[in-house]
Amino acid sequence: MPRASEMAEVPMSDIMQQLRLADTAQIVVLDVEGKQVPYQITYDGKVLFPVNVEAAGSASYHIKEGHPVSVAVRTCGRYYPERKDD
């Protein structure tokens, strides 16, 4: 079954260690064609990005140091600790 826009998760600590990056370094995620893929770094230090994989196939993505392009924000959220129904 093909997978479209599934989320991949990679620990940022693994990326920093394998690429030997400084704490302030920025990264880019690239697909097989070299196009940047939007990503998000979560509060617990994981890099999330969408992947597309054909049925019974595989996909390769590369993460390297670089300056990510701006992307439009699609959604955002906030936790309100003062509200009991969140």
Secondary structure as the mmCIF struct_conf table of DSSP 4:
data_model
#
loop_
_struct_conf.conf_type_id
_struct_conf.id
_struct_conf.beg_label_comp_id
_struct_conf.beg_label_asym_id
_struct_conf.beg_label_seq_id
_struct_conf.end_label_comp_id
_struct_conf.end_label_asym_id
_struct_conf.end_label_seq_id
STRN STRN1 ARG A 3 PRO A 11
HELX_RH_AL_P HELX_RH_AL_P1 MET A 12 LEU A 19
TURN_TY1_P TURN_TY1_P1 ARG A 20 ARG A 20
TURN_TY1_P TURN_TY1_P2 ASP A 23 THR A 24
STRN STRN2 ILE A 27 LEU A 30
TURN_TY1_P TURN_TY1_P3 VAL A 32 GLU A 33
BEND BEND1 GLY A 34 GLY A 34
STRN STRN3 GLN A 36 VAL A 37
STRN STRN4 GLN A 40 ILE A 41
TURN_TY1_P TURN_TY1_P4 TYR A 43 ASP A 44
BEND BEND2 GLY A 45 GLY A 45
STRN STRN5 LYS A 46 VAL A 53
TURN_TY1_P TURN_TY1_P5 ALA A 55 ALA A 56
STRN STRN6 HIS A 62 GLU A 65
BEND BEND3 GLY A 66 GLY A 66
HELX_LH_PP_P HELX_LH_PP_P1 PRO A 68 SER A 70
TURN_TY1_P TURN_TY1_P6 PRO A 81 GLU A 82
TURN_TY1_P TURN_TY1_P7 LYS A 84 ASP A 85
#
